[in-house]
Amino acid sequence: MGGAGQSISGRDAIGHVLAAREADTSRQTRHQVTNVMFELTGPDTAIAHSLLSVFVLGVSEEPTISALSEFDDEFARDADGRWRFARRQATILAGSR
């Protein structure tokens, strides 16, 4: 997983980053993913492109959009036939994390 000059590899490392973000209760956000486009690139591979709007709650009466990003994802089917993320690249188009 990568974006904004940061690259994280492996389930454990990604889990630690997400757990630290979840533990920060001072910042409440909601994420809206739109314009999801999938393309099957092989029997066990796929790619996707989507847009993400991050809303910060509690800043004002109305939710405030903090960032607009795009995701470019790669997926691979595992031995059990489940689709898994193989790679995710995030690009911040506007705003910040």
Order of alpha helices (4+ residues) and beta strands (2+ residues): beta-beta-alpha-beta-beta-beta-beta
